[in-house]
């Protein structure tokens, strides 16, 4: 999928739309989700133009990959989540339920988060 420079996170990166910033470095920006699903719900995005994890892992430079991964760890630490734990999630593509076509990692924390996937959403799983 081609990168859409008008996606909402691209606008946030360009400063055209405000965000509740948690962390920023050369490689990544982190900000609180506008519709939080947990007491702490922060998004971490790479600064480069990548739609998905496949796109990022294939095309990003080693510095970009390292920078994004390190930023996620730094954000979790900055949010004080290391001791009690947290959930890291990336929705990719249609089946993943990705709404914004700029790669992002969700960090959820601040309370026990329950099952990994919501029950009852998958009609049938072939085993
Ligand atoms: P996805 O479903 O693509 O993994 O998640 C996109 C996330 O972006 C959703 O949790 C949604 O609430 C969040 N979001 C969408 N638009 C905005 C926005 O303008 N600002 C912020 N801070 N979060 C947004």
Backbone and ligand atoms as CSV (ligand in chain L), in Angstrom:
chain,resi,resn,atom,element,x,y,z
A,1,UNK,N,N,0.849,-1.198,0.000
A,1,UNK,CA,C,0.000,0.000,0.000
A,1,UNK,C,C,0.888,1.253,0.000
A,2,UNK,N,N,0.588,2.200,-0.870
A,2,UNK,CA,C,1.370,3.441,-0.917
A,2,UNK,C,C,1.075,4.279,0.328
A,3,UNK,N,N,2.069,4.999,0.765
A,3,UNK,CA,C,1.914,5.838,1.954
A,3,UNK,C,C,1.069,7.070,1.625
A,4,UNK,N,N,0.079,7.331,2.451
A,4,UNK,CA,C,-0.800,8.492,2.270
A,4,UNK,C,C,-0.296,9.632,3.163
A,5,UNK,N,N,0.255,10.656,2.551
A,5,UNK,CA,C,0.854,11.738,3.342
A,5,UNK,C,C,-0.187,12.593,4.065
A,6,UNK,N,N,-1.454,12.325,3.800
A,6,UNK,CA,C,-2.504,13.060,4.505
A,6,UNK,C,C,-3.126,12.263,5.637
A,7,UNK,N,N,-2.531,11.096,5.986
A,7,UNK,CA,C,-3.099,10.367,7.127
A,7,UNK,C,C,-2.890,11.192,8.401
A,8,UNK,N,N,-3.720,10.894,9.395
A,8,UNK,CA,C,-3.780,11.745,10.594
A,8,UNK,C,C,-2.447,11.787,11.346
A,9,UNK,N,N,-1.699,10.670,11.343
A,9,UNK,CA,C,-0.430,10.681,12.081
A,9,UNK,C,C,0.643,11.459,11.316
A,10,UNK,N,N,0.555,11.462,9.993
A,10,UNK,CA,C,1.467,12.303,9.215
A,10,UNK,C,C,1.218,13.774,9.560
A,11,UNK,N,N,-0.053,14.128,9.733
A,11,UNK,CA,C,-0.383,15.520,10.082
A,11,UNK,C,C,0.120,15.852,11.480
A,12,UNK,N,N,0.018,14.896,12.394
A,12,UNK,CA,C,0.553,15.112,13.749
A,12,UNK,C,C,2.070,15.297,13.678
A,13,UNK,N,N,2.744,14.447,12.892
A,13,UNK,CA,C,4.205,14.564,12.769
A,13,UNK,C,C,4.608,15.919,12.203
A,14,UNK,N,N,3.814,16.441,11.285
A,14,UNK,CA,C,4.139,17.751,10.677
A,14,UNK,C,C,3.707,18.920,11.562
A,15,UNK,N,N,3.034,18.612,12.681
A,15,UNK,CA,C,2.593,19.669,13.585
A,15,UNK,C,C,1.326,20.365,13.119
A,16,UNK,N,N,0.620,19.767,12.150
A,16,UNK,CA,C,-0.599,20.396,11.623
A,16,UNK,C,C,-1.797,20.106,12.525
A,17,UNK,N,N,-1.682,19.026,13.303
A,17,UNK,CA,C,-2.722,18.645,14.258
A,17,UNK,C,C,-2.026,18.447,15.601
A,18,UNK,N,N,-2.610,18.961,16.690
A,18,UNK,CA,C,-1.939,18.820,17.982
A,18,UNK,C,C,-2.017,17.399,18.522
A,19,UNK,N,N,-1.118,17.080,19.424
A,19,UNK,CA,C,-1.183,15.801,20.121
A,19,UNK,C,C,-0.706,16.004,21.551
A,20,UNK,N,N,-1.068,15.067,22.399
A,20,UNK,CA,C,-0.646,15.079,23.793
A,20,UNK,C,C,0.672,14.297,23.864
A,21,UNK,N,N,1.753,15.015,23.618
A,21,UNK,CA,C,3.057,14.357,23.424
A,21,UNK,C,C,3.613,13.781,24.722
A,22,UNK,N,N,4.123,12.561,24.619
A,22,UNK,CA,C,4.722,11.868,25.759
A,22,UNK,C,C,6.235,11.807,25.608
A,23,UNK,N,N,6.688,11.690,24.359
A,23,UNK,CA,C,8.127,11.440,24.120
A,23,UNK,C,C,8.429,11.767,22.658
A,24,UNK,N,N,9.626,12.263,22.427
A,24,UNK,CA,C,10.066,12.449,21.037
A,24,UNK,C,C,11.584,12.344,20.983
A,25,UNK,N,N,12.069,11.683,19.954
A,25,UNK,CA,C,13.500,11.715,19.679
A,25,UNK,C,C,13.683,11.772,18.161
A,26,UNK,N,N,14.883,11.534,17.704
A,26,UNK,CA,C,15.172,11.663,16.269
A,26,UNK,C,C,14.336,10.703,15.424
A,27,UNK,N,N,13.939,9.566,16.014
A,27,UNK,CA,C,13.352,8.482,15.224
A,27,UNK,C,C,11.870,8.274,15.434
A,28,UNK,N,N,11.361,8.761,16.535
A,28,UNK,CA,C,9.977,8.399,16.895
A,28,UNK,C,C,9.305,9.507,17.686
A,29,UNK,N,N,7.970,9.449,17.625
A,29,UNK,CA,C,7.131,10.362,18.412
A,29,UNK,C,C,6.118,9.504,19.153
A,30,UNK,N,N,5.853,9.827,20.411
A,30,UNK,CA,C,4.835,9.106,21.182
A,30,UNK,C,C,3.846,10.114,21.752
A,31,UNK,N,N,2.570,9.750,21.690
A,31,UNK,CA,C,1.517,10.644,22.181
A,31,UNK,C,C,0.351,9.788,22.663
A,32,UNK,N,N,-0.450,10.371,23.537
A,32,UNK,CA,C,-1.567,9.610,24.094
A,32,UNK,C,C,-2.683,9.444,23.065
A,33,UNK,N,N,-3.282,8.246,23.078
A,33,UNK,CA,C,-4.380,7.958,22.153
A,33,UNK,C,C,-5.567,8.861,22.493
A,34,UNK,N,N,-6.233,9.340,21.449
A,34,UNK,CA,C,-7.370,10.256,21.630
A,34,UNK,C,C,-8.580,9.534,22.220
A,35,UNK,N,N,-8.612,8.227,22.095
A,35,UNK,CA,C,-9.745,7.427,22.578
A,35,UNK,C,C,-9.193,6.251,23.396
A,36,UNK,N,N,-8.688,6.543,24.622
A,36,UNK,CA,C,-7.936,5.524,25.359
A,36,UNK,C,C,-8.763,4.293,25.719
A,37,UNK,N,N,-8.126,3.129,25.563
A,37,UNK,CA,C,-8.770,1.844,25.861
A,37,UNK,C,C,-8.245,1.253,27.166
A,38,UNK,N,N,-7.398,1.983,27.875
A,38,UNK,CA,C,-6.828,1.542,29.149
A,38,UNK,C,C,-6.423,2.812,29.900
A,39,UNK,N,N,-6.154,2.707,31.222
A,39,UNK,CA,C,-5.759,3.922,31.964
A,39,UNK,C,C,-4.560,4.628,31.324
A,40,UNK,N,N,-3.624,3.853,30.810
A,40,UNK,CA,C,-2.545,4.425,30.001
A,40,UNK,C,C,-2.645,3.819,28.608
A,41,UNK,N,N,-2.753,4.657,27.600
A,41,UNK,CA,C,-2.821,4.186,26.212
A,41,UNK,C,C,-2.066,5.205,25.363
A,42,UNK,N,N,-0.867,4.818,25.014
A,42,UNK,CA,C,0.045,5.712,24.291
A,42,UNK,C,C,0.428,5.077,22.961
A,43,UNK,N,N,0.537,5.891,21.949
A,43,UNK,CA,C,0.932,5.430,20.617
A,43,UNK,C,C,2.365,5.861,20.343
A,44,UNK,N,N,3.140,4.969,19.774
A,44,UNK,CA,C,4.512,5.306,19.371
A,44,UNK,C,C,4.593,5.120,17.870
A,45,UNK,N,N,5.052,6.151,17.169
A,45,UNK,CA,C,5.133,6.071,15.708
A,45,UNK,C,C,6.547,6.402,15.248
A,46,UNK,N,N,7.023,5.682,14.223
A,46,UNK,CA,C,8.303,6.073,13.638
A,46,UNK,C,C,8.118,7.374,12.854
A,47,UNK,N,N,9.173,8.145,12.718
A,47,UNK,CA,C,9.055,9.411,11.977
A,47,UNK,C,C,9.052,9.206,10.465
A,48,UNK,N,N,9.555,8.063,10.019
A,48,UNK,CA,C,9.570,7.782,8.584
A,48,UNK,C,C,8.186,7.394,8.081
A,49,UNK,N,N,8.065,7.431,6.753
A,49,UNK,CA,C,6.767,7.172,6.107
A,49,UNK,C,C,6.586,5.675,5.860
A,50,UNK,N,N,6.094,4.959,6.866
A,50,UNK,CA,C,5.874,3.517,6.758
A,50,UNK,C,C,4.438,3.198,7.145
A,51,UNK,N,N,3.786,2.381,6.317
A,51,UNK,CA,C,2.384,2.035,6.560
A,51,UNK,C,C,2.275,0.916,7.585
A,52,UNK,N,N,3.102,-0.106,7.406
A,52,UNK,CA,C,2.898,-1.338,8.170
A,52,UNK,C,C,4.223,-1.880,8.689
A,53,UNK,N,N,4.127,-2.932,9.491
A,53,UNK,CA,C,5.344,-3.562,9.997
A,53,UNK,C,C,6.129,-4.186,8.849
A,54,UNK,N,N,5.436,-4.798,7.886
A,54,UNK,CA,C,6.127,-5.432,6.747
A,54,UNK,C,C,6.931,-4.390,5.978
A,55,UNK,N,N,6.246,-3.264,5.716
A,55,UNK,CA,C,6.834,-2.141,5.020
A,55,UNK,C,C,8.076,-1.642,5.781
A,56,UNK,N,N,7.904,-1.451,7.085
A,56,UNK,CA,C,8.974,-0.923,7.922
A,56,UNK,C,C,10.148,-1.892,7.986
A,57,UNK,N,N,9.843,-3.174,8.217
A,57,UNK,CA,C,10.940,-4.133,8.384
A,57,UNK,C,C,11.694,-4.341,7.072
A,58,UNK,N,N,10.991,-4.173,5.932
A,58,UNK,CA,C,11.658,-4.356,4.637
A,58,UNK,C,C,12.431,-3.108,4.203
A,59,UNK,N,N,11.898,-1.932,4.487
A,59,UNK,CA,C,12.418,-0.708,3.868
A,59,UNK,C,C,13.195,0.223,4.809
A,60,UNK,N,N,12.939,0.143,6.098
A,60,UNK,CA,C,13.581,1.099,7.016
A,60,UNK,C,C,15.077,0.808,7.132
A,61,UNK,N,N,15.838,1.850,7.392
A,61,UNK,CA,C,17.280,1.672,7.610
A,61,UNK,C,C,17.492,1.033,8.987
A,62,UNK,N,N,18.658,0.418,9.189
A,62,UNK,CA,C,18.951,-0.132,10.518
A,62,UNK,C,C,18.805,0.918,11.627
A,63,UNK,N,N,19.211,2.138,11.370
A,63,UNK,CA,C,19.078,3.183,12.395
A,63,UNK,C,C,17.611,3.474,12.705
A,64,UNK,N,N,16.771,3.459,11.660
A,64,UNK,CA,C,15.344,3.710,11.888
A,64,UNK,C,C,14.714,2.574,12.699
A,65,UNK,N,N,15.081,1.333,12.360
A,65,UNK,CA,C,14.521,0.188,13.087
A,65,UNK,C,C,14.955,0.242,14.546
A,66,UNK,N,N,16.245,0.436,14.757
A,66,UNK,CA,C,16.763,0.507,16.118
A,66,UNK,C,C,16.123,1.669,16.875
A,67,UNK,N,N,16.026,2.811,16.212
A,67,UNK,CA,C,15.470,3.993,16.864
A,67,UNK,C,C,14.031,3.788,17.298
A,68,UNK,N,N,13.233,3.144,16.439
A,68,UNK,CA,C,11.818,2.926,16.770
A,68,UNK,C,C,11.687,1.933,17.925
A,69,UNK,N,N,12.422,0.834,17.846
A,69,UNK,CA,C,12.345,-0.187,18.911
A,69,UNK,C,C,12.801,0.403,20.244
A,70,UNK,N,N,13.907,1.141,20.204
A,70,UNK,CA,C,14.409,1.755,21.446
A,70,UNK,C,C,13.413,2.768,21.988
A,71,UNK,N,N,12.793,3.523,21.087
A,71,UNK,CA,C,11.830,4.542,21.537
A,71,UNK,C,C,10.675,3.890,22.288
A,72,UNK,N,N,10.200,2.741,21.794
A,72,UNK,CA,C,9.096,2.064,22.484
A,72,UNK,C,C,9.521,1.709,23.914
A,73,UNK,N,N,10.720,1.170,24.052
A,73,UNK,CA,C,11.220,0.851,25.393
A,73,UNK,C,C,11.360,2.095,26.260
A,74,UNK,N,N,11.852,3.167,25.664
A,74,UNK,CA,C,12.015,4.413,26.424
A,74,UNK,C,C,10.672,4.964,26.891
A,75,UNK,N,N,9.656,4.852,26.013
A,75,UNK,CA,C,8.331,5.371,26.376
A,75,UNK,C,C,7.753,4.548,27.532
A,76,UNK,N,N,7.862,3.217,27.441
A,76,UNK,CA,C,7.342,2.366,28.523
A,76,UNK,C,C,8.006,2.735,29.846
A,77,UNK,N,N,9.307,2.972,29.782
A,77,UNK,CA,C,10.026,3.346,31.003
A,77,UNK,C,C,9.573,4.723,31.494
A,78,UNK,N,N,9.441,5.661,30.567
A,78,UNK,CA,C,9.029,7.018,30.951
A,78,UNK,C,C,7.633,7.021,31.576
A,79,UNK,N,N,6.784,6.119,31.100
A,79,UNK,CA,C,5.424,6.029,31.637
A,79,UNK,C,C,5.375,5.246,32.949
A,80,UNK,N,N,6.509,4.700,33.379
A,80,UNK,CA,C,6.569,3.973,34.648
A,80,UNK,C,C,5.924,2.606,34.585
A,81,UNK,N,N,5.957,1.966,33.406
A,81,UNK,CA,C,5.216,0.711,33.227
A,81,UNK,C,C,6.065,-0.541,33.436
A,82,UNK,N,N,7.341,-0.372,33.593
A,82,UNK,CA,C,8.216,-1.555,33.598
A,82,UNK,C,C,7.932,-2.503,34.751
A,83,UNK,N,N,7.654,-1.968,35.921
A,83,UNK,CA,C,7.476,-2.849,37.079
A,83,UNK,C,C,6.175,-3.651,36.989
A,84,UNK,N,N,5.070,-2.990,36.709
A,84,UNK,CA,C,3.765,-3.682,36.702
A,84,UNK,C,C,3.443,-4.319,35.357
A,85,UNK,N,N,4.156,-3.951,34.332
A,85,UNK,CA,C,3.929,-4.551,33.026
A,85,UNK,C,C,2.955,-3.764,32.170
A,86,UNK,N,N,2.880,-4.168,30.938
A,86,UNK,CA,C,2.061,-3.451,29.957
A,86,UNK,C,C,1.851,-4.348,28.758
A,87,UNK,N,N,1.049,-3.878,27.810
A,87,UNK,CA,C,0.831,-4.623,26.570
A,87,UNK,C,C,1.285,-3.756,25.403
A,88,UNK,N,N,1.985,-4.418,24.485
A,88,UNK,CA,C,2.460,-3.758,23.265
A,88,UNK,C,C,1.728,-4.393,22.096
A,89,UNK,N,N,1.126,-3.565,21.237
A,89,UNK,CA,C,0.279,-4.104,20.176
A,89,UNK,C,C,0.437,-3.270,18.912
A,90,UNK,N,N,0.488,-3.942,17.783
A,90,UNK,CA,C,0.452,-3.225,16.501
A,90,UNK,C,C,-0.613,-3.881,15.631
A,91,UNK,N,N,-1.597,-3.124,15.237
A,91,UNK,CA,C,-2.619,-3.602,14.305
A,91,UNK,C,C,-2.106,-3.356,12.890
A,92,UNK,N,N,-2.094,-4.419,12.090
A,92,UNK,CA,C,-1.563,-4.294,10.730
A,92,UNK,C,C,-2.630,-4.741,9.726
A,93,UNK,N,N,-2.968,-3.866,8.809
A,93,UNK,CA,C,-3.851,-4.227,7.703
A,93,UNK,C,C,-5.288,-4.511,8.121
A,94,UNK,N,N,-6.043,-5.041,7.163
A,94,UNK,CA,C,-7.487,-5.216,7.353
A,94,UNK,C,C,-7.806,-6.179,8.491
A,95,UNK,N,N,-7.208,-7.364,8.483
A,95,UNK,CA,C,-7.517,-8.324,9.549
A,95,UNK,C,C,-7.009,-7.865,10.909
A,96,UNK,N,N,-5.961,-7.064,10.898
A,96,UNK,CA,C,-5.448,-6.524,12.166
A,96,UNK,C,C,-6.285,-5.370,12.686
A,97,UNK,N,N,-7.179,-4.837,11.846
A,97,UNK,CA,C,-8.027,-3.720,12.274
A,97,UNK,C,C,-7.302,-2.389,12.278
A,98,UNK,N,N,-6.269,-2.246,11.451
A,98,UNK,CA,C,-5.523,-0.983,11.402
A,98,UNK,C,C,-6.391,0.123,10.807
A,99,UNK,N,N,-6.536,1.205,11.563
A,99,UNK,CA,C,-7.354,2.330,11.102
A,99,UNK,C,C,-6.504,3.435,10.497
A,100,UNK,N,N,-5.340,3.665,11.069
A,100,UNK,CA,C,-4.493,4.759,10.591
A,100,UNK,C,C,-3.302,4.157,9.826
A,101,UNK,N,N,-3.148,4.504,8.548
A,101,UNK,CA,C,-2.124,3.859,7.725
A,101,UNK,C,C,-0.726,4.454,7.869
A,102,UNK,N,N,-0.323,4.670,9.115
A,102,UNK,CA,C,1.074,5.002,9.452
A,102,UNK,C,C,1.416,4.072,10.600
A,103,UNK,N,N,2.472,3.262,10.437
A,103,UNK,CA,C,2.825,2.270,11.455
A,103,UNK,C,C,2.808,2.879,12.858
A,104,UNK,N,N,2.183,2.177,13.787
A,104,UNK,CA,C,2.178,2.639,15.175
A,104,UNK,C,C,2.104,1.454,16.117
A,105,UNK,N,N,2.731,1.614,17.264
A,105,UNK,CA,C,2.636,0.628,18.338
A,105,UNK,C,C,1.790,1.232,19.442
A,106,UNK,N,N,0.807,0.445,19.894
A,106,UNK,CA,C,0.014,0.856,21.053
A,106,UNK,C,C,0.723,0.348,22.312
A,107,UNK,N,N,0.832,1.180,23.323
A,107,UNK,CA,C,1.273,0.737,24.645
A,107,UNK,C,C,0.087,0.924,25.590
A,108,UNK,N,N,-0.362,-0.187,26.180
A,108,UNK,CA,C,-1.466,-0.143,27.136
A,108,UNK,C,C,-0.922,-0.480,28.515
A,109,UNK,N,N,-1.417,0.181,29.541
A,109,UNK,CA,C,-0.977,-0.153,30.889
A,109,UNK,C,C,-1.823,0.550,31.934
A,110,UNK,N,N,-1.347,0.432,33.175
A,110,UNK,CA,C,-2.026,1.106,34.281
A,110,UNK,C,C,-3.048,0.255,34.990
A,111,UNK,N,N,-3.312,-0.960,34.501
A,111,UNK,CA,C,-4.279,-1.882,35.118
A,111,UNK,C,C,-4.096,-3.243,34.450
A,112,UNK,N,N,-4.548,-4.324,35.125
A,112,UNK,CA,C,-4.552,-5.622,34.437
A,112,UNK,C,C,-5.402,-5.513,33.172
A,113,UNK,N,N,-4.908,-6.065,32.076
A,113,UNK,CA,C,-5.510,-5.798,30.765
A,113,UNK,C,C,-6.404,-6.907,30.229
A,114,UNK,N,N,-6.554,-7.999,30.978
A,114,UNK,CA,C,-7.480,-9.038,30.538
A,114,UNK,C,C,-6.910,-9.876,29.419
A,115,UNK,N,N,-7.780,-10.649,28.740
A,115,UNK,CA,C,-7.306,-11.571,27.703
A,115,UNK,C,C,-6.621,-10.837,26.557
A,116,UNK,N,N,-5.763,-11.556,25.863
A,116,UNK,CA,C,-4.991,-10.939,24.780
A,116,UNK,C,C,-5.907,-10.462,23.649
A,117,UNK,N,N,-6.921,-11.279,23.322
A,117,UNK,CA,C,-7.870,-10.907,22.283
A,117,UNK,C,C,-9.270,-10.922,22.863
A,118,UNK,N,N,-10.126,-10.022,22.386
A,118,UNK,CA,C,-11.512,-10.011,22.829
A,118,UNK,C,C,-12.172,-11.335,22.449
A,119,UNK,N,N,-12.970,-11.878,23.365
A,119,UNK,CA,C,-13.648,-13.144,23.093
A,119,UNK,C,C,-14.840,-12.916,22.165
A,120,UNK,N,N,-15.116,-13.909,21.321
A,120,UNK,CA,C,-16.365,-13.884,20.557
A,120,UNK,C,C,-16.308,-13.113,19.263
A,121,UNK,N,N,-15.141,-12.576,18.905
A,121,UNK,CA,C,-15.055,-11.794,17.667
A,121,UNK,C,C,-14.696,-12.644,16.461
A,122,UNK,N,N,-14.185,-13.817,16.729
A,122,UNK,CA,C,-13.766,-14.669,15.624
A,122,UNK,C,C,-14.778,-15.795,15.500
A,123,UNK,N,N,-15.440,-15.890,14.357
A,123,UNK,CA,C,-16.525,-16.859,14.175
A,123,UNK,C,C,-16.014,-18.296,14.292
A,124,UNK,N,N,-14.926,-18.552,13.625
A,124,UNK,CA,C,-14.460,-19.930,13.567
A,124,UNK,C,C,-12.953,-19.936,13.377
A,125,UNK,N,N,-12.287,-20.680,14.204
A,125,UNK,CA,C,-10.849,-20.843,14.031
A,125,UNK,C,C,-10.595,-22.303,13.677
A,126,UNK,N,N,-10.052,-22.552,12.493
A,126,UNK,CA,C,-9.705,-23.928,12.095
A,126,UNK,C,C,-8.461,-24.353,12.848
A,127,UNK,N,N,-8.501,-25.526,13.451
A,127,UNK,CA,C,-7.325,-26.011,14.162
A,127,UNK,C,C,-6.831,-27.283,13.514
L,1,LIG,P1,P,-5.314,1.385,14.857
L,1,LIG,O1,O,-6.693,0.830,14.888
L,1,LIG,O2,O,-4.958,1.957,13.503
L,1,LIG,O3,O,-4.291,0.430,15.381
L,1,LIG,O4,O,-5.300,2.555,15.915
L,1,LIG,C1,C,-5.417,3.895,15.603
L,1,LIG,C2,C,-5.522,4.635,16.921
L,1,LIG,O5,O,-5.328,5.995,16.666
L,1,LIG,C3,C,-6.880,4.475,17.607
L,1,LIG,O6,O,-6.682,3.919,18.902
L,1,LIG,C4,C,-7.419,5.903,17.650
L,1,LIG,O7,O,-8.112,6.196,18.844
L,1,LIG,C5,C,-6.156,6.747,17.525
L,1,LIG,N1,N,-6.366,8.030,16.880
L,1,LIG,C6,C,-7.056,8.270,15.726
L,1,LIG,N2,N,-7.007,9.580,15.422
L,1,LIG,C7,C,-6.251,10.153,16.389
L,1,LIG,C8,C,-5.842,11.511,16.621
L,1,LIG,O8,O,-6.139,12.429,15.865
L,1,LIG,N3,N,-5.080,11.745,17.716
L,1,LIG,C9,C,-4.710,10.743,18.568
L,1,LIG,N4,N,-3.970,11.091,19.632
L,1,LIG,N5,N,-5.084,9.473,18.386
L,1,LIG,C10,C,-5.838,9.177,17.305
